[in-house]
């Protein structure tokens, strides 16, 4: 369970910054070229690359190169998994951590 907490925290940390959360929202409409994402923000290309690297490393976003362009899309499986994990964390269940006795 600790790995689940660690992985989930990494994903949440990646989207805890407003610009990266907006990028995820933009990608919910479909795959976008990095150049299109860059147009939506007043940042440099290296800054955007850093943000995208964090989202990719967190597993929330996939990237693919086509010639000189990089295209980004949401990792739908990871998004569904994150939603399920958060749903479990935010509600009491039969084997909930709150049911464990302190030692």
C-alpha positions as CSV (number, residue, x, y, z in Angstrom):
1,X,0.0,0.0,0.0
2,X,2.9,2.4,0.6
3,X,3.9,2.2,-3.1
4,X,0.3,3.2,-4.0
5,X,0.6,6.2,-1.6
6,X,4.0,7.2,-3.1
7,X,2.9,6.9,-6.7
8,X,-0.4,8.8,-6.0
9,X,1.5,11.5,-4.2
10,X,3.8,11.9,-7.2
11,X,0.9,12.3,-9.5
12,X,-0.8,14.8,-7.2
13,X,2.4,16.8,-6.9
14,X,2.7,16.9,-10.6
15,X,-0.8,18.5,-11.0
16,X,-0.6,20.6,-7.9
17,X,0.8,23.5,-9.9
18,X,-1.9,25.5,-11.7
19,X,-0.1,25.6,-15.1
20,X,0.4,21.8,-15.1
21,X,-3.2,21.3,-14.1
22,X,-4.3,23.5,-17.0
23,X,-2.1,21.4,-19.3
24,X,-3.8,18.2,-18.2
25,X,-7.2,19.9,-18.8
26,X,-6.1,20.9,-22.3
27,X,-5.0,17.3,-23.0
28,X,-8.4,16.0,-21.9
29,X,-9.6,17.2,-25.3
30,X,-7.0,15.1,-27.1
31,X,-3.4,14.9,-28.2
32,X,-1.6,18.2,-28.6
33,X,1.7,19.3,-30.1
34,X,4.1,20.9,-27.6
35,X,4.0,24.0,-29.8
36,X,0.2,24.4,-29.3
37,X,0.6,24.0,-25.5
38,X,3.4,26.6,-25.5
39,X,1.1,29.0,-27.3
40,X,-1.3,28.9,-24.3
41,X,1.3,30.1,-21.8
42,X,3.7,32.9,-21.5
43,X,6.7,30.7,-20.7
44,X,9.9,29.6,-22.4
45,X,10.2,26.3,-24.2
46,X,12.6,24.9,-21.5
47,X,10.1,25.8,-18.8
48,X,7.4,24.0,-20.7
49,X,9.7,21.0,-21.3
50,X,10.3,20.8,-17.5
51,X,6.6,20.8,-16.8
52,X,5.9,18.2,-19.4
53,X,8.8,16.0,-18.1
54,X,7.2,16.1,-14.6
55,X,3.8,15.1,-16.0
56,X,5.3,12.3,-18.1
57,X,7.4,11.0,-15.2
58,X,4.4,11.0,-12.9
59,X,2.7,8.8,-15.5
60,X,-0.2,11.1,-16.2
61,X,0.9,12.1,-19.7
62,X,2.4,10.2,-22.7
63,X,4.7,11.7,-25.2
64,X,5.6,10.7,-28.8
65,X,8.0,12.3,-31.2
66,X,7.1,12.9,-34.8
67,X,9.9,14.5,-36.7
68,X,10.9,17.7,-34.8
69,X,7.6,17.8,-33.0
70,X,6.6,16.2,-29.7
71,X,3.0,15.3,-29.1
72,X,1.4,14.9,-25.7
73,X,-1.7,13.0,-24.6
74,X,-3.2,11.9,-21.4
75,X,-2.4,8.4,-20.1
76,X,-6.0,7.4,-19.8
77,X,-5.2,4.3,-17.8
78,X,-3.2,6.3,-15.2
79,X,-6.0,8.9,-14.9
80,X,-8.6,6.2,-14.3
81,X,-6.3,4.5,-11.7
82,X,-5.8,7.9,-10.0
83,X,-9.5,8.5,-9.8
84,X,-10.1,5.0,-8.4
85,X,-7.4,5.4,-5.8
86,X,-8.6,8.8,-4.6
87,X,-12.2,7.4,-4.5
88,X,-10.9,4.7,-2.2
89,X,-8.9,7.0,0.0
90,X,-11.8,9.5,0.5
91,X,-14.3,6.9,1.7
92,X,-14.3,4.3,4.5
93,X,-14.1,0.7,3.3
94,X,-14.1,-2.7,5.0
95,X,-10.3,-2.9,5.0
96,X,-9.7,0.9,5.5
97,X,-6.5,2.1,7.2
98,X,-8.7,3.8,9.8
99,X,-9.9,0.3,10.9
100,X,-6.4,-0.8,11.8
101,X,-5.4,-0.6,15.4
102,X,-2.4,1.5,16.5
103,X,0.4,-0.5,17.8
